[in-house]
């Protein structure tokens, strides 16, 4: 049996060495952390101002239920150009007119693409619409179709009777409220007007008032809600399974399926109209091209000999119909002229034919202008007015 005998000096030396090693290890760790922090700061010198972020979620915790207000507060602290991190996505926030002009003019192509979100891919046929389609040949082709075929000055003017008829119906509805003295939610009336015009122009059916149109109204509202909904899987992909638990996955699938069924019926009706028009042409009758809907125009383009150049198929047609009105800069709204005509006609009739006061004796300065979270940012509290006939 071997017995190890250490002298007092040897034990003291071993203890000193162990303490010295621990000190060296701590010194090495401190130096490593210092170098890591220095490298991070050094590599970030050329980056834009950015608020402190948390691991995994980045700056998502700093965005409240009304995102634009949260971004405004951050911009006041970090400037008109700031960098945020939403999970694994970097987001450039531009919050001044000069900065926006610089981005949209000088670096327009750099920012011409739109993020292909999970819900947009599901609801818009893998982003084949004009809003979310990647910037490139396909997007340029469908934008050309929208500008030259669907929303040209001549085409817009051909829908004059639709605008006038729908505005007339709006005026009649408000006139009825004048007789009864009942208050009206003006946002609902104007929203229904705009959607009825767009729906009739695009697919030949009213957004409300008819059984099928009323069903589409409810479906489209849910569709818009989902398109603007927060989806954690877009920013933290490995948390995408949450959508299966909170019901969002099944909801998106249901809305996409029902919307596709509705649009398929619209396309089939358009094909039948084409067949009827061809028969009338053979019989020497002239078809009514002035009242063609967007669906009619797209189906006609699809059948032309150069349809391969447009890259149109049924899914493309359905996606184009769903989202035309959003964009800026290079991707600016091709339907702005069409929208302005509708707004001008509606406002002129409201100002000429009615007087309005706030319901319940409320004063203008008492109005609550807080927004509600939505893709179109409506007021949280609807504007309720009492109308009377103008003298």
ABEGO torsion letter per residue (X at the ends): XBBBBBBAAAAAAAAAAAAAAAAAAAAAAAAAAAAAAAAAAAAAAABBBBBBBBBGAEAAAABBABAAAAAAAAAAAAEABBBBBBEABBBBBBABAAAAAAAAAAAAAAAABBBBBAAAAAAAGGGABAAABBBEAAAAAAAAAAAAAAABAAAAAAAAAAAAAAAAAAAAAAAAAAAAGBBBBAAAAAAAAAAAAAAAAAAGBBABGBAAAAAAAAAAAAAAAAAABBBAAAABAAAAAAAAAAGAAAAAAAAAAAAAAAAAAAAAAAAAAAAAAAAAAAAGBBBBAAABBAAAAAAAAAABAAAAAAGBBAAAAAAAAABAABEBEAABBAAAAAAAAAAAAAAAAAAAABBBBBBGGBBAAABBABBBBBAAGBBABBBBBBBBBBX
